[in-house]
C-alpha cells in the first residue's frame, strides 16, 4: 500500500506485561544511514561532555513500569522527582528507546495538577469533554486495528497537520513540548516542526507511514485530548532487515533514492512483515495525556483511532550528535530538513559561525517570488514559525500598510576579510592558488584563466598574471549572478544572447559548465590558429541530461568512474541528483572502494556530504559545444599568445558552421547540414487521391461566406452561390 494519507506522531495508554530479560543488554544502534566508520563509544559520549554541570543531582536509575501488551515497547510511570527534568529523564531511558524504537511515558499526577483549574460552573449547560473516549479499551483498539487494515483503501480521512502552535500553558516549564531542553535551540534559525512545535488534528484512519525522523533526530508526541493513536515500531536490531524488505517491495523507488523511506509514503502491514520477512513489529496504543518518544534508527508508523489533537516536535541530545554526523539526507524532496551538526558543535564551543540575519529584501532579483497569504491563525508567542501558506495571492496594499508589510527574508551573512585577497573576485577560497599580478596585486589562477583580457606567463619558474590594467571597463561593471557582487571581473556565458555573468570562483557553485580544450582564433590576415581556451556556459545553456535519465543509465556511464577515480583532495567537482539542482564542492576524501566521494559543499563549506560517483557531472565530449579548430589551424605563436582579446572562446571569431552541429540553440534537435535540391520524384505525393472532376458529387467548393445560420456551405458550382441540400456536408474526395 503506497502513497496513503499520512498523519503525525501518535500516542496511547499502557497495559500490563512482565519485564523482559533483554533489559540487561546494551542498547543496539544499528545505523540506517551510517556507512561511515564509527568509533566505539566510551564513557563520555562526545567531546562536549565537559560542558555538563557537575553539581546536578542524580535522579537514579529509571526502569519501565511494564511493557505494552507483553511486547518490547517499555512504558514508564516516573515519579515527579524523576519526571521534572526532561534532559535527565531522557538520558536515563535512552538505552531502552534505542532497542524498541519508541517508548511511552505516563506523566505523574502532580504534573497534570499544575495547570489552572477549570470553572465547572461556567459549563453547567455544556459538556466540554469529548464523548466516547473511555470506549477505547485495548480490546476495542484491537478490533479497530483489524478494521483499519481491511478498509485502508476506502475513504479519505480528514487530517489537519503541520500547524505551528502549542496548547501548553506559557508557564509550564517541565515537559512543555514547545520549550524543551534541546540542543537544537543553539541553531541560528527556527525550523517549524523541528525545533518549534507543530499541532496535529487527526481523525479516524489518518495515517503516518513508515519513516525515520529527519537527520535521525529524536521526537516527542503528546495527545492533548481525544481518541488514542495506534503506533507501530521496528526494533533497531531489525532496522537493516526492515530496509531490505521495503526495498524488495518497492525496488524502483529504492533505486531512485537511497533514502526513499524518508518520503513518508510507504505503508506495509505488520502481518505481512512477519509472514513474508520474519520481522516482528512492536505495537503500542497512545492515549490522551501521555507522551510517546521516538528514537534514532527506530522506524515507526501508525494512525489515529479517532478525533484527537496532538503536539509534536523534534529534539536532540548529546548522544544524538554521533548519529547526526553520519545521517543522510533525501535530496529528491524539496522540503526535506537538514541540521548541521558541525555548526551546533562550533556554537557549543563558542567558535564563530555564519551569522543569520532577518532583513527586508528589496532587490529585484530574477528569482524573487511574491509572498502568498493565508487565513490560518497566528501561533502563540511561545512558538515561532509560519503555517503553510495557501496558493491564493493577495493584492499588494498601498500607503502605510504596504510599507509595514515588507517581505522578510532570512539571509546568510558570512564574515569576509576587509580586503579581498584577489583583485579579480571577492572570494577567499581554498581550492585555488593566488598568483602575483603585473600591477603588484594578487589574483586567483582561475580568475586569470577565465577573464578574457588577462593571461599567465612564467618567469624563472614563477607564474604571473598579466594585463590586469587593460580589463574592459564594461566587464568590471558586470554583476555576478551568483554572489550578486560587482567586485572584481566577471566572465559571461558563451551562449549567444545570454547576459549572465559570474566570477571565476563562483562558477562551479553556480552550475557553470567549464569546457577546457583547444579553441580556434584568427589573426588579422585571416590565418587560423588554435590555443587552449574555455567554453563557459551557465546552468541554463549547458548541455542537459537526457530527459529520461535514470539510475541505471548513470551507473552504466563509463565516463563517470574514469573521471572519479582520479579525484584528489581540494579538487572541485559538480554533482546533480536525478531531480535536484546542480551543486558543487571541494573533495575531502575519495572512496573508490565505495564508489563515492566526500565533499565540502560550496560556497561556505559548512556542509559536508557523501556523494555517490554516479551523480557526478562529467562532460561527454560528444555534447561539447566548445568551438573546435579546423585541421588547417596552426599553434598560436608567442606574439599572439599575449594578445588578450584572442584567448577566450567568447571573444574569438568562429569559423563557418560544421555539419551535424546544433543549429543556433545548443539544445535543439536541428543540426547544420548542406542544402539538398529535391528531385521531381521526391516532391511527388504517392498518396495523392484521384478525383474525377466530371463525375457528379465528387468535387465540392467551400464557400467561406457564412449563411444566416452561421454555417459554411459547400456549393457544387462556384457560379451558383447557393448550395444544394446534398452539399451542406461535403462528400469525401475518393
C-alpha positions in Angstrom: 0.0 0.0 0.0 1.6 3.2 -1.1 1.1 6.9 -1.1 -1.5 6.7 1.7 -2.8 9.8 3.7 -0.4 10.5 6.5 -0.6 11.9 10.0 1.8 12.8 12.6 3.3 11.3 15.6 0.8 9.5 17.8 0.3 8.1 21.3 -1.6 5.6 23.6 -2.2 4.0 27.1 -0.3 1.4 29.0 -1.2 -2.2 29.5 0.1 -5.0 31.8 3.1 -7.0 31.0 6.2 -8.6 32.5 9.6 -7.0 32.3 11.8 -8.6 29.8 15.2 -10.1 30.4 16.6 -8.2 27.4 16.9 -5.0 29.6 20.2 -6.2 30.7 21.7 -6.0 27.2 23.5 -2.9 25.9 21.4 -0.7 23.6 21.8 -1.6 19.9 22.2 1.2 17.5 22.4 -0.3 14.0 22.6 2.7 11.8 20.3 3.1 8.8 22.4 5.8 7.4 25.8 5.3 8.8 28.1 3.8 6.2 31.0 5.7 7.7 33.2 4.2 10.4 32.2 5.0 13.9 34.5 4.5 16.8 33.4 2.5 19.8 31.6 4.5 22.5 33.4 5.2 25.7 32.2 6.6 28.9 31.9 10.2 27.6 29.6 10.1 24.6 31.1 13.1 23.0 33.8 15.7 23.3 31.1 18.1 24.6 30.6 16.1 27.8 32.8 18.6 29.7 30.1 21.2 29.2 27.7 19.4 31.6 27.4 20.7 35.1 28.9 18.6 37.9 26.5 19.7 40.6 23.4 18.2 39.1 21.5 15.8 41.3 21.3 12.2 40.2 17.7 11.0 39.8 18.8 7.4 40.0 18.1 4.6 37.5 14.7 4.6 35.8 13.1 1.3 34.8 9.9 0.6 32.8 6.8 0.1 34.8 5.8 -2.6 32.3 6.0 -3.5 28.6 2.9 -2.7 26.4 0.8 -5.8 25.9 3.7 -8.1 26.7 5.8 -6.8 23.8 9.0 -4.8 23.5 7.8 -1.2 23.9 8.5 0.0 27.5 6.0 2.1 29.4 7.4 4.4 32.1 5.5 5.8 35.0 8.1 8.1 36.7 7.7 10.0 40.0 7.6 13.8 39.9 11.3 13.9 41.0 12.3 11.7 38.1 10.0 13.4 35.7 10.8 17.0 36.5 14.0 17.3 34.4 13.3 16.4 30.7 17.0 16.1 29.9 17.9 13.9 32.9 15.0 11.6 32.2 15.8 11.2 28.5 19.4 10.4 29.3 18.3 7.7 31.8 15.9 5.9 29.5 17.9 6.3 26.3 19.1 2.6 26.3 15.5 1.4 26.3 14.4 3.6 23.4 17.5 2.5 21.4 16.2 -1.1 21.5 12.5 -0.7 20.9 12.4 2.4 18.6 9.7 4.1 20.6 8.7 4.4 24.3 5.7 5.7 26.2 5.8 8.0 29.2 2.8 8.4 31.5 3.3 11.7 33.4 2.8 11.7 37.2 -0.5 13.0 38.5 1.2 16.0 40.1 2.4 17.3 36.7 -1.2 17.4 35.4 -2.4 19.2 38.6 -0.1 22.2 37.9 -2.5 23.5 35.2 -5.2 26.1 36.1 -8.4 24.7 37.5 -11.5 24.8 35.2 -14.5 26.7 36.4 -17.0 23.9 36.1 -19.9 26.2 36.9 -19.3 28.1 33.7 -20.1 24.9 31.8 -23.3 23.8 33.5 -25.2 23.7 30.3 -22.3 22.4 28.1 -20.2 19.3 28.4 -16.8 20.3 27.0 -15.4 16.7 27.3 -15.3 14.6 24.2 -17.8 11.8 24.2 -16.9 8.2 23.9 -13.2 8.5 24.7 -13.5 5.9 27.5 -14.7 3.3 25.0 -11.2 2.9 23.5 -10.1 0.0 25.7 -7.2 -2.2 24.5 -9.7 -4.8 23.3 -11.7 -2.2 21.3 -8.5 -0.8 19.8 -7.5 -4.3 18.7 -10.9 -4.6 16.9 -10.4 -1.2 15.2 -7.0 -2.2 14.1 -8.4 -5.2 12.2 -11.0 -2.9 10.6 -8.3 -0.4 9.7 -6.2 -2.8 7.6 -9.4 -4.2 6.0 -10.7 -0.8 4.9 -7.5 1.1 4.5 -8.0 1.7 0.8 -11.6 3.1 1.3 -12.4 6.6 2.4 -10.2 9.6 2.6 -9.5 10.6 6.3 -9.5 14.2 7.4 -6.3 15.5 8.9 -5.1 18.9 9.9 -1.3 18.6 10.0 1.8 20.8 10.4 0.1 23.8 12.1 2.7 25.9 14.1 1.4 26.4 17.6 1.2 24.9 21.1 -1.6 24.2 23.6 0.8 24.1 26.5 0.5 26.9 29.1 3.2 29.5 28.8 4.1 29.0 32.5 4.6 25.2 32.1 8.4 24.6 32.4 8.5 20.9 32.8 8.0 18.8 29.6 6.5 21.7 27.7 6.8 20.4 24.1 7.2 24.0 22.9 10.0 24.7 25.4 12.1 21.5 25.7 15.7 21.4 26.9 17.1 20.8 23.4 20.5 21.1 21.7 18.6 22.3 18.6 18.0 25.6 20.4 21.5 26.7 19.6 20.6 26.8 15.8 20.5 30.3 14.4 17.1 29.8 12.8 13.7 28.3 13.8 12.6 25.3 11.8 8.9 24.6 12.2 8.2 21.1 13.4 11.9 20.5 14.1 12.8 22.9 16.9 9.4 24.6 17.1 6.2 22.7 17.9 3.5 21.6 15.5 -0.1 20.8 16.2 -1.9 17.9 14.5 -5.7 17.4 14.4 -6.4 13.8 13.3 -9.4 11.8 12.5 -10.1 8.1 12.2 -7.6 6.4 9.8 -5.5 9.5 9.4 -2.1 7.7 8.8 1.6 8.4 9.1 3.6 5.9 7.0 6.8 4.1 7.9 9.7 6.6 8.4 12.6 7.9 10.4 12.8 11.4 11.7 14.8 14.0 9.6 18.5 13.8 10.3 17.8 10.8 12.6 16.6 13.1 15.4 14.5 12.1 18.4 10.9 13.2 18.6 8.2 13.7 21.2 4.5 13.5 20.8 1.8 14.4 23.3 -2.0 14.0 22.9 -3.8 16.9 24.5 -7.3 15.4 24.1 -9.3 13.0 22.1 -9.1 9.4 20.9 -5.8 7.4 21.1 -3.3 6.7 18.4 -2.0 3.3 17.3 1.7 3.1 16.9 4.0 0.5 15.2 7.7 0.4 15.6 10.7 -1.6 14.4 13.4 -2.5 16.9 16.8 -1.1 16.0 18.2 -4.6 15.7 15.7 -5.3 12.9 16.3 -2.0 11.1 18.5 -3.3 8.3 16.2 -6.3 7.8 13.3 -3.9 7.5 15.1 -1.7 5.0 15.9 -4.7 2.8 12.2 -5.8 3.0 11.0 -2.4 1.9 13.5 -2.3 -0.9 12.2 -5.7 -2.2 8.6 -4.4 -2.2 9.5 -1.1 -3.9 12.7 -1.8 -5.9 12.3 1.1 -8.3 11.8 3.7 -5.6 14.8 2.3 -3.7 16.9 2.7 -6.9 15.9 6.2 -7.5 16.5 7.3 -3.9 18.6 5.5 -1.2 16.6 7.4 1.5 13.2 6.7 -0.1 11.7 5.7 3.3 12.1 9.3 4.5 9.4 10.2 1.9 6.8 9.0 4.5 4.6 7.5 1.7 5.2 3.7 2.1 3.0 1.6 4.3 3.1 -2.2 4.8 1.1 -4.1 7.4 2.7 -5.8 10.4 1.1 -9.1 9.4 2.9 -9.0 6.0 6.2 -8.0 7.6 6.0 -11.0 9.9 4.7 -13.6 7.5 6.9 -12.7 4.5 10.0 -11.3 6.0 10.1 -12.6 9.6 10.1 -9.1 11.1 8.2 -8.7 14.4 6.5 -5.3 14.6 6.2 -3.7 18.0 2.7 -2.2 18.9 1.5 0.5 21.2 -1.7 2.4 21.9 -1.2 6.0 22.9 -3.9 7.8 25.0 -4.6 11.4 25.8 -2.3 12.9 28.4 0.6 10.6 27.6 3.9 11.1 25.8 5.4 8.9 23.1 9.1 9.3 22.2 10.7 8.1 19.0 14.4 7.3 18.7 17.1 7.4 16.0 17.1 4.4 13.7 13.7 3.4 15.1 11.3 3.1 12.1 7.7 3.9 13.1 4.3 4.3 11.7 0.7 4.5 12.9 -2.7 6.0 12.6 -5.4 7.9 14.6 -8.2 5.8 16.1 -10.5 8.8 16.2 -10.6 12.6 16.5 -7.7 14.0 18.6 -5.3 16.9 19.0 -1.6 16.1 19.3 1.5 18.3 19.7 4.9 17.2 18.4 8.5 18.4 17.9 11.9 17.0 17.3 14.7 17.3 19.8 18.4 16.3 20.1 20.5 15.1 22.9 24.3 14.9 23.3 24.1 11.3 22.3 22.4 12.3 19.0 25.5 14.2 17.8 27.1 10.9 16.9 24.1 9.9 14.8 23.7 13.3 13.3 27.2 13.4 11.9 26.6 10.4 9.7 23.0 10.9 8.9 22.0 11.0 5.2 19.6 13.4 3.5 16.9 12.7 1.0 17.7 15.1 -1.9 14.6 14.4 -4.1 12.2 16.0 -1.6 12.3 19.8 -1.8 11.1 20.3 1.8 13.5 17.8 3.5 15.1 19.1 6.6 18.8 19.2 7.4 20.6 20.1 10.6 24.4 20.9 10.5 25.9 19.1 13.4 29.2 20.8 12.9 27.5 24.2 13.4 25.9 23.0 16.7 29.3 21.8 18.0 31.0 25.1 17.0 28.4 27.1 18.8 28.6 25.0 21.9 32.4 25.5 21.9 31.9 29.3 21.4 33.6 29.3 18.0 32.5 31.8 15.3 29.7 30.6 13.0 27.9 32.1 10.0 25.5 34.8 11.1 21.9 34.5 10.1 20.1 37.9 9.8 16.5 38.8 9.0 16.1 41.8 6.8 13.8 43.4 4.2 14.9 42.4 0.7 14.0 45.0 -1.9 16.4 43.8 -4.6 14.7 42.9 -7.9 16.5 39.6 -8.3 15.4 37.3 -11.2 14.4 34.5 -8.9 12.4 36.5 -6.3 8.8 35.3 -5.8 5.8 37.0 -4.4 4.7 36.3 -0.9 1.5 34.4 -0.6 -1.2 34.9 2.1 -3.1 32.5 4.3 -6.1 32.6 6.6 -4.6 30.5 9.4 -4.4 32.0 12.9 -1.0 33.1 14.3 0.8 30.7 16.6 1.2 31.7 20.3 4.2 33.7 21.3 5.9 30.5 22.7 6.1 29.0 19.2 7.8 30.7 16.3 7.1 29.6 12.7 4.6 30.1 10.0 1.7 27.9 8.9 1.9 26.7 5.3 0.6 29.4 3.0 -2.3 28.9 0.6 -1.9 29.3 -3.1 -4.2 32.3 -3.2 -2.3 35.5 -3.9 -3.1 38.8 -2.2 -3.0 42.2 -3.9 -0.3 44.5 -2.7 -1.6 47.1 -0.4 -0.8 50.8 -0.9 0.1 53.5 1.5 1.5 52.9 5.0 0.2 49.3 5.2 2.3 48.4 2.2 5.4 49.8 4.0 4.6 47.8 7.1 4.1 44.5 5.2 7.5 44.3 3.6 8.6 40.7 2.8 11.0 39.4 5.4 13.8 37.1 4.1 16.4 35.2 6.1 19.8 35.7 4.6 23.2 34.2 5.5 25.8 36.8 6.2 29.3 35.4 6.0 32.2 37.3 7.6 34.7 38.1 4.9 38.1 39.8 5.2 38.1 43.6 5.0 40.4 43.4 2.0 39.7 40.6 -0.6 42.9 38.7 -1.3 42.1 38.5 -5.1 41.8 41.6 -7.2 39.5 39.8 -9.7 36.9 38.4 -7.3 35.5 39.0 -3.8 36.1 35.4 -2.6 38.7 33.8 -0.4 38.7 30.2 -1.5 40.8 27.2 -0.5 40.6 25.3 -3.8 42.8 27.7 -5.8 46.1 29.5 -5.5 46.9 33.2 -5.6 49.4 34.4 -8.2 51.2 37.8 -8.3 49.9 40.3 -10.9 51.8 42.7 -13.0 50.3 45.6 -11.0 51.6 44.5 -7.6 48.3 42.8 -6.5 47.3 39.1 -6.4 44.7 37.1 -8.3 43.4 33.6 -8.3 44.7 31.4 -11.1 41.2 30.6 -12.2 40.3 34.3 -12.3 43.2 34.9 -14.6 42.3 32.0 -16.9 38.6 32.8 -17.2 39.0 36.5 -17.7 39.4 37.1 -21.4 41.8 40.1 -21.1 44.3 38.5 -18.7 46.9 35.8 -19.3 49.5 34.0 -17.4 53.3 33.9 -18.1 56.0 32.0 -16.3 59.3 33.7 -15.4 62.0 31.8 -13.6 59.6 29.1 -12.6 57.1 31.6 -11.1 53.7 32.3 -12.7 52.5 35.8 -13.0 49.1 37.3 -14.1 49.5 40.0 -16.8 47.3 42.6 -18.5 45.1 43.3 -15.5 45.1 47.0 -16.1 43.6 46.5 -19.6 40.5 44.7 -18.5 37.5 46.2 -20.2 35.6 48.7 -18.1 32.3 47.2 -19.1 33.5 43.9 -17.7 34.3 45.5 -14.4 30.7 46.7 -14.2 29.2 43.2 -14.6 27.3 41.9 -11.6 27.8 38.3 -10.7 24.5 36.3 -11.0 25.5 34.1 -8.1 27.0 36.2 -5.3 25.3 39.5 -6.6 28.6 41.4 -6.3 30.2 43.7 -8.8 33.6 43.5 -7.2 36.4 42.1 -9.5 35.8 40.9 -13.1 33.2 38.5 -14.4 33.0 36.4 -17.5 29.8 36.0 -19.4 28.0 32.8 -20.6 29.2 31.7 -24.0 25.7 31.1 -25.3 24.6 33.8 -27.8 22.3 36.5 -26.3 22.9 35.2 -22.7 23.9 38.1 -20.4 24.5 36.1 -17.2 27.9 36.8 -15.7 29.9 35.0 -13.0 33.1 35.3 -11.0 35.6 32.5 -11.8 35.4 31.3 -8.2 31.6 31.4 -8.2 31.3 29.4 -11.4 31.3 25.9 -10.0 28.8 26.6 -7.3 26.6 28.4 -9.8 26.3 25.4 -12.0 28.5 26.8 -14.8 29.9 24.2 -17.2 33.7 24.6 -17.8 34.8 23.0 -21.1 38.5 23.3 -21.5 40.4 22.5 -24.7 41.7 23.8 -28.0 39.7 26.7 -29.5 40.3 28.5 -32.8 41.3 32.1 -33.2 42.3 34.1 -36.2 45.0 36.6 -36.9 44.2 39.9 -38.7 45.2 38.3 -42.0 42.6 35.5 -41.6 45.1 32.8 -40.6 43.5 30.3 -38.3 45.4 29.4 -35.1 44.4 27.3 -32.1 45.2 27.7 -28.4 44.0 26.4 -25.1 40.7 28.1 -24.1 37.5 27.7 -22.3 33.8 27.4 -23.2 31.9 28.6 -20.1 28.1 28.1 -20.1 25.6 28.9 -17.4 23.3 26.2 -16.0 20.5 27.2 -18.4 22.6 26.8 -21.5 24.9 23.9 -20.7 24.1 20.5 -22.3 21.4 18.8 -20.2 21.0 15.2 -19.2 18.6 13.2 -21.4 15.0 13.6 -20.3 14.6 10.0 -19.2 17.9 9.6 -17.3 17.6 7.0 -14.5 19.9 5.4 -12.0 20.8 2.5 -14.3 21.9 4.8 -17.2 24.1 6.8 -14.8 25.7 3.6 -13.4 26.4 2.4 -16.9 28.1 5.7 -18.0 31.8 4.7 -18.3 32.9 8.4 -18.4 31.9 8.9 -14.7 34.1 6.3 -13.0 37.0 7.1 -15.3 36.8 10.7 -14.1 36.0 9.9 -10.4 39.0 7.5 -9.9 41.4 10.4 -10.4 39.8 12.9 -8.0 42.2 14.3 -5.4 41.5 16.4 -2.2 40.7 20.1 -2.8 39.6 19.4 -6.4 36.3 21.0 -7.3 33.5 18.8 -8.6 29.9 19.3 -9.6 27.1 16.9 -8.9 23.4 16.6 -9.6 20.8 14.1 -8.2 18.1 12.8 -10.5 15.6 15.5 -9.6 17.8 18.1 -7.9 19.7 21.3 -8.8 23.4 21.3 -9.7 25.7 21.8 -6.7 29.5 21.8 -6.3 32.0 21.1 -3.6 35.7 20.5 -2.9 36.8 16.9 -2.5 37.7 15.9 1.1 38.1 12.2 0.5 37.7 9.9 -2.5 36.4 6.5 -1.6 36.9 4.2 -4.7 36.0 1.1 -2.8 32.6 2.5 -2.0 32.2 4.4 -5.4 31.6 7.6 -3.5 33.3 10.9 -2.7 33.1 13.1 0.4 32.9 16.8 -0.4 32.5 20.2 1.4 29.6 21.9 -0.4 30.4 25.3 -1.9 30.3 28.2 -1.3 30.5 28.1 2.5 32.0 24.6 3.0 30.0 24.3 6.2 28.1 21.3 4.9 29.9 18.0 4.3 28.1 15.3 2.3 28.9 12.0 0.7 28.0 11.7 -3.0 27.9 8.6 -5.0 30.1 8.7 -8.1 27.1 8.2 -10.4 25.8 11.6 -9.5 29.0 13.5 -10.5 28.6 15.7 -13.6 31.1 14.7 -16.3 31.0 16.4 -19.7 30.5 13.9 -22.6 32.9 15.0 -25.4 30.0 14.3 -27.9 28.0 17.0 -26.1 30.8 19.6 -26.1 29.7 23.0 -27.5 33.2 24.4 -27.4 34.3 25.8 -30.9 36.7 23.4 -32.5 39.7 24.4 -34.6 39.8 23.0 -38.1 42.5 20.7 -39.4 44.2 23.7 -41.0 44.7 25.5 -37.7 48.3 26.0 -36.6 49.6 26.6 -33.0 49.2 30.2 -31.8 52.6 32.0 -32.0 54.1 33.7 -28.9 53.4 37.2 -30.1 49.7 36.5 -30.4 49.6 34.5 -27.2 49.8 37.7 -25.3 47.0 39.5 -27.3 44.4 39.3 -24.6 41.3 39.5 -26.7 42.0 36.3 -28.5 42.4 34.0 -25.5 38.8 33.3 -24.7 36.3 31.4 -26.9 33.6 34.1 -26.1 35.7 36.7 -27.9 37.1 34.6 -30.7 35.9 34.6 -34.2 34.1 31.4 -35.0 34.6 29.7 -38.4 31.8 28.5 -40.6 29.3 26.1 -39.0 30.1 22.5 -39.3 27.9 19.6 -40.3 25.8 18.0 -37.6 26.5 20.8 -35.0 23.4 22.3 -33.2 21.6 24.9 -35.2 21.6 28.2 -33.2 20.3 26.7 -29.9 22.6 24.2 -28.1 19.7 22.1 -27.0 17.8 22.0 -30.3 17.3 18.8 -32.3 18.1 20.6 -35.5 21.6 20.3 -37.0 23.6 22.2 -39.6 23.5 20.4 -42.9 24.2 21.1 -46.6 21.3 22.3 -48.8 19.6 19.5 -50.8 17.8 20.1 -54.1 14.8 17.8 -54.2 14.1 15.9 -57.4 10.7 15.6 -59.2 10.2 12.1 -57.8 10.8 13.3 -54.2 8.2 16.1 -54.4 5.5 13.9 -55.9 2.9 12.7 -53.4 2.4 8.9 -53.9 -0.7 9.0 -51.8 -2.5 11.7 -53.8 -6.2 10.8 -54.2 -7.6 10.8 -57.8 -10.6 12.9 -58.3 -13.0 12.7 -61.2 -14.0 16.3 -61.8 -16.7 15.4 -64.3 -18.4 12.9 -62.1 -21.3 14.3 -60.1 -20.9 14.8 -56.3 -17.1 14.2 -56.4 -15.8 17.7 -56.0 -17.3 20.4 -53.8 -16.3 24.0 -53.4 -16.0 25.6 -49.9 -18.0 28.8 -49.7 -16.3 30.9 -46.9 -19.2 33.4 -46.7 -21.5 32.2 -43.9 -25.2 31.9 -44.1 -27.8 33.4 -41.8 -27.3 30.4 -39.6 -23.6 31.0 -39.5 -22.9 27.7 -41.3 -20.4 27.5 -44.1 -21.8 25.9 -47.3 -20.2 23.7 -49.9 -21.8 24.6 -53.3 -21.2 22.3 -56.3 -20.7 25.2 -58.6 -18.8 28.4 -57.8 -21.1 30.3 -60.3 -24.0 29.5 -58.1 -23.5 30.7 -54.5 -26.4 28.7 -53.1 -25.9 25.2 -52.0 -27.8 22.1 -52.8 -29.3 20.1 -50.0 -26.8 17.4 -50.6 -23.9 19.8 -50.4 -24.4 21.1 -46.8 -22.0 18.4 -45.8 -19.1 17.6 -48.1 -18.7 14.2 -49.7 -15.3 12.6 -49.2 -13.0 13.0 -52.2 -12.4 9.4 -53.2 
